[in-house]
Amino acid sequence: MQARRRFWFKVIVGVILVGILVFLVAAERFGSRSRSASATALNILFKPLGRLAAISRTLKHPIQAIAENEELHFQLENISLDRVEFERLKTENAALRTALGLKEALRRPVIAAEISGEFNEGRDEYWLIDRGARDGVSEGDVVVSPNGVLIGTIRTVAETVATLRLLSSSSESIAVIIMPSGISAILRGDNNGEYVVSLVPEKSAVNVGDIVESGGKNESVPSGLPIGSVVNVEHRAAEAFQDIRVKTTAPLGSLDRVLVIRLH
């Protein structure tokens, strides 16, 4: 089929060339009148060809624009993928730096783990992690976020997985210190990354923005680990203690990995 098309194309081109030669010879033999006629004929022959060339050039620009647009989309997709990979590597790097700092400060091994699931039991909040006994994880180990914020403790351990109960669970409580005043108090979980601090005398100076850290009276939790910051202080005239609310400074909703501090 293609050979036949090429054949007819060659025939048409040959006819056109023969016609051009005939008109040129006639123009030379019969003078100006024939030259005028041949010019008109040539114009008739080449005008459609010129239009076809113009159309071809016109069509070329949209096709080129489409190709450039596709190339641009491809480059943007690559940039987006590179940015996602950069953010992932940045998060991993931050977690490794935190782990190294904790290991040096606490002189205890630190294990990085990924969060593989979550569930609730009543008002208690649990996360599953992909590290277990064979990785050195033990019941009672404490868990911090990649930025070093205390978020829970290991409750059950299997060979390759473990569960941690979030410190914000209603069953959890811990001795804390409110900085910079150094006031000692008891912190209890109130779900969703929030806590209630009790036993703070009414006259004690506590302000919104103060940092709450783990205290030194906990048998299984190292002291000095950040937990959150004060978000509300309520004074009651008839009460001896203040009502203080604290919120975690860890981005619990977006975490995909944690650090386990081995205590055993």
C-alpha positions in Angstrom: 0.0 0.0 0.0 2.8 2.4 0.9 4.8 1.5 -2.2 1.7 2.3 -4.4 1.3 5.7 -2.7 5.0 6.5 -3.2 4.6 5.6 -6.9 1.6 7.9 -7.5 3.4 10.7 -5.6 6.4 10.4 -7.9 4.0 10.4 -10.9 2.3 13.6 -9.7 5.6 15.3 -9.0 6.8 14.3 -12.5 3.7 15.7 -14.2 4.1 19.0 -12.3 7.8 19.3 -13.4 6.9 18.5 -17.0 4.2 21.1 -16.9 6.7 23.7 -15.6 9.2 22.8 -18.4 6.5 23.1 -21.1 5.5 26.6 -19.8 9.1 27.7 -19.7 9.7 26.6 -23.3 6.5 28.3 -24.5 7.5 31.5 -22.7 10.9 31.5 -24.4 9.4 30.7 -27.9 6.3 33.0 -28.0 7.5 36.0 -26.2 5.9 38.2 -23.5 2.3 37.0 -23.9 3.4 33.4 -23.4 5.6 34.4 -20.4 2.6 36.1 -18.9 0.5 33.1 -19.4 3.2 30.8 -18.0 3.6 33.1 -15.0 -0.1 32.8 -14.4 0.0 29.0 -14.7 3.0 28.7 -12.4 1.2 30.9 -9.9 -1.8 28.5 -10.1 0.5 25.5 -9.6 2.6 26.9 -6.7 -0.1 28.8 -4.8 -1.7 25.7 -3.4 1.8 24.4 -2.5 2.5 27.6 -0.6 -0.8 27.3 1.2 0.0 23.7 2.2 3.4 24.9 3.5 1.7 27.6 5.5 -0.8 25.2 7.0 2.1 22.8 7.8 3.9 25.6 9.7 0.7 26.6 11.5 0.0 23.0 12.6 3.6 22.6 13.7 3.3 25.2 16.5 0.3 23.6 18.4 2.0 20.2 18.1 5.3 21.6 19.4 3.3 23.4 22.2 1.7 20.1 23.2 5.0 18.3 23.2 6.6 21.1 25.3 3.5 21.0 27.7 3.9 17.3 28.2 7.6 17.7 28.8 6.9 20.4 31.4 4.3 18.1 33.2 6.9 15.4 33.2 9.5 17.7 34.8 7.0 19.0 37.4 6.1 15.4 38.3 9.8 14.6 38.8 10.2 17.8 40.9 7.3 16.7 43.1 8.7 13.2 43.6 12.1 14.7 44.4 10.6 17.0 46.9 8.7 14.1 48.6 11.9 12.1 48.7 13.7 15.1 50.1 11.2 15.6 52.9 11.3 11.9 53.7 15.1 12.0 54.0 15.0 15.2 56.0 12.6 13.5 58.5 14.8 10.4 58.7 17.9 12.6 59.2 16.2 14.6 62.0 15.1 11.3 63.7 18.7 9.9 63.5 20.1 13.1 65.0 17.6 12.9 67.8 18.3 9.3 68.4 22.1 10.0 68.5 21.5 12.9 70.9 19.3 10.8 73.2 21.7 7.9 73.2 24.6 10.2 74.2 22.5 12.2 76.8 20.8 9.2 78.4 23.6 6.6 77.8 20.9 4.2 76.7 20.3 2.4 73.3 17.7 4.0 71.0 15.7 2.0 68.4 14.0 3.6 65.4 10.6 2.1 64.5 7.8 2.8 62.1 4.2 3.0 63.1 2.2 0.2 61.5 -1.3 0.7 63.1 -3.4 2.1 65.9 -6.4 1.2 68.0 -8.3 2.2 71.1 -9.4 0.3 74.2 -11.9 2.5 75.9 -10.2 5.9 76.3 -6.7 4.4 76.1 -4.9 5.0 72.8 -2.4 2.4 71.4 0.0 2.4 68.4 1.6 -0.7 66.8 5.3 -0.5 65.8 7.4 -2.7 63.6 10.0 -3.6 66.1 9.9 -6.3 68.8 11.8 -8.5 71.1 14.3 -9.6 68.5 15.2 -5.9 68.0 15.7 -5.4 71.7 12.4 -3.8 72.6 11.0 -4.6 76.1 7.9 -3.9 78.0 8.2 -0.6 79.9 10.6 1.1 77.4 9.6 4.7 76.7 8.8 6.0 73.3 9.5 9.5 72.0 8.7 11.3 68.7 11.5 12.0 66.1 11.8 15.5 67.7 12.4 14.0 71.1 9.0 14.5 72.8 7.8 11.8 75.2 4.7 10.2 73.8 4.2 6.8 75.4 5.5 3.5 76.9 5.8 0.0 75.5 3.0 -2.2 76.9 3.2 -5.5 75.0 6.0 -7.1 73.0 6.0 -9.9 70.4 9.0 -11.2 68.4 8.8 -8.6 65.6 6.2 -6.1 66.8 5.2 -4.2 69.9 2.4 -1.9 71.1 2.8 1.4 72.9 0.2 3.2 74.9 0.2 6.9 74.4 0.9 9.1 77.4 -2.3 11.0 76.5 -4.4 7.9 77.3 -6.7 8.4 80.3 -5.0 5.5 82.2 -1.6 7.2 82.1 -0.1 9.5 84.7 3.5 10.7 85.3 5.4 13.0 87.6 6.4 16.2 85.8 8.2 19.5 86.2 6.9 22.8 84.8 9.7 24.9 83.5 11.1 27.5 84.0 9.7 27.7 87.5 10.7 24.1 88.4 7.3 23.3 89.9 6.6 19.6 90.5 3.2 18.2 89.6 1.3 15.2 88.3 0.3 15.0 84.6 -2.6 12.8 83.5 -3.7 11.9 79.9 -6.9 13.4 78.5 -6.7 11.9 75.0 -5.8 13.4 71.6 -2.4 14.6 72.7 -3.8 16.7 75.6 -3.1 16.4 79.4 -4.3 17.7 82.7 -1.8 18.8 85.3 -2.9 18.7 88.9 -1.5 19.5 92.4 -0.1 22.8 91.4 -0.7 25.3 94.2 -2.9 28.3 93.4 -0.1 30.8 94.2 2.5 29.0 92.0 3.6 31.0 88.9 2.5 29.0 85.8 2.0 30.7 82.5 0.7 29.7 79.0 3.7 28.5 77.0 5.6 27.0 79.9 7.3 23.7 79.1 6.4 20.5 80.9 9.1 17.8 81.2 9.2 14.4 82.8 10.3 14.7 86.5 12.8 12.7 88.5 10.3 10.8 90.6 9.4 8.3 87.9 11.0 4.8 88.3 10.8 3.9 84.6 11.0 7.2 82.8 14.2 9.3 82.4 13.9 12.9 83.7 14.1 15.9 81.5 12.2 14.5 78.5 9.9 17.2 77.0 6.2 16.3 77.0 4.3 19.4 76.0 3.5 23.1 76.7 0.9 24.8 78.9 -2.1 25.9 76.8 -4.5 27.1 79.5 -4.3 28.0 83.2 -7.5 28.5 85.2 -7.6 29.9 88.6 -10.5 29.1 91.0 -10.9 31.4 94.1 -12.3 28.6 96.2 -9.7 26.0 95.2 -6.3 25.4 96.6 -4.9 24.2 93.2 -4.9 25.5 89.6 -6.5 23.8 86.6 -3.7 23.5 84.0 -4.0 22.0 80.5 -1.1 20.9 78.5 -0.8 19.9 74.8 1.9 17.7 73.3 4.5 19.4 71.2 4.8 16.3 69.0 2.8 16.2 65.7 0.9 13.0 66.6 -1.4 13.3 63.6 1.4 13.1 61.1 3.9 10.8 62.7 5.0 7.7 60.8 8.0 6.7 63.0 9.1 6.9 66.6 12.1 6.2 68.7 12.2 3.6 71.5 14.5 4.3 74.4 15.6 0.9 75.9 15.5 0.9 79.7 16.0 -2.8 80.3 
